[in-house]
């Protein structure tokens, strides 16, 4: 069975590659702990749950969340996932 591109933009592969490259670049902007916190936010965990999972304080989580949001230039935690995946440019 062959995959047929229907109703996709003709430059889909170029868009996907750019999105992948942007996502990789954005992940490198974050420190390892910030990336861990960001991924747990994406999974829907609350600050207290993240703190328990990572063995840090809730205040520590809040500092990491603030740092991630500042680097991502977003005003809500819910936008972190889209920023990490490089999606906000295309949606």
C-alpha positions, 0 to 999 in steps of 0.5 A: 500500500502506498501513502498518498498525499491528499489535501496536503500542501505541496511543500509539506516535506519542507514544512515538516523539516523546518518544524523538526529543526526548529523543535530541536533548536528550541530544546537546546535552548533549555537547560536539562532540568528546564527541559524535564520540567517542560516535558512534565508540564506538557504531560499535564502535571501540576507544580506539586506533582512535578516537584515530587517526580523530580525530587525538588521543591515546588518553588524550584519548579516555579523558577524552572517554569518561569525560565522556560516561559521566558525563553519560549516567550509565552504567557501560559504553561499551555503554550509550552508544548506548541513552542517545544514542537515548533508548531505555533508558526504553522497553526 
